[in-house]
Amino acid sequence: MVEKNNIDDTVKSVYRQGAEYGAWFGVYLTVMALAIMYGFTHTILMLAAMAMMVAVPAVVYPMLRRYRSQMRGYAPFASLWMLGLMIFICGSLICGAVTYVWMQYVMPTFIYDQVMAAINVYKAVPGESAAEMVRIMETIVERHALPSAMEVVVQMVMLTTFLGSLVSMVLAFILGMRRIPPRNDFYVKK
């Protein structure tokens, strides 16, 4: 007796698959974050980080497509969107952990250095709005009101998750428009 099998028995849940893909995506985001942080002193790294940022949809799309193929085309929009969201959540948590360690222990003056560099840039810009920005930033530095590494990382994770939700929605919609012919063990071409 032939048993009908529309979906592989090895297909994982959306959450588990998202966590596995998210681990790899976390490495990608971490490399991008480190390239951004070191890109302030090495321009080529900043250009590489910008290219990686633009390529994020091209990195996530094959993961969503592979999951849809494993489901033999039966993955609905909501499943693909949730998979993408899980990829971004897990990836941003991994990136956030590495970024926190880097900002807290490897380069603890990173935030202060960036604010001081911004003050120097705004001092060179003519105009009242630039002078006002310099006054605000100098006040923040004098009152020790700079954000901590944890505050920066939490904001980074939240922003990545929000933007990842939007990117995942668009990619899930695009994948939903592509038709995958159903594979059925009983279907025989004549």
Sequence and secondary structure as in RCSB ss.txt:
>XXXX:A:sequence
MVEKNNIDDTVKSVYRQGAEYGAWFGVYLTVMALAIMYGFTHTILMLAAMAMMVAVPAVVYPMLRRYRSQMRGYA
PFASLWMLGLMIFICGSLICGAVTYVWMQYVMPTFIYDQVMAAINVYKAVPGESAAEMVRIMETIVERHALPSAM
EVVVQMVMLTTFLGSLVSMVLAFILGMRRIPPRNDFYVKK
>XXXX:A:secstr
     SS TT   HHHHHHHHHHHHHHHHHHHHHHHHHHTT HHHHHHHHHHHHTHHHHHHHHHHHHHHHTTT  
 HHHHHHHHHHHHHHHHHHHHHHHHHIIIII TTHHHHHHHHHHHHHHHS SHHHHHHHHHHHHHHHTT    HH
HHHHHHHHHHHHHHHHHHHHHHHHHHHS      TT    
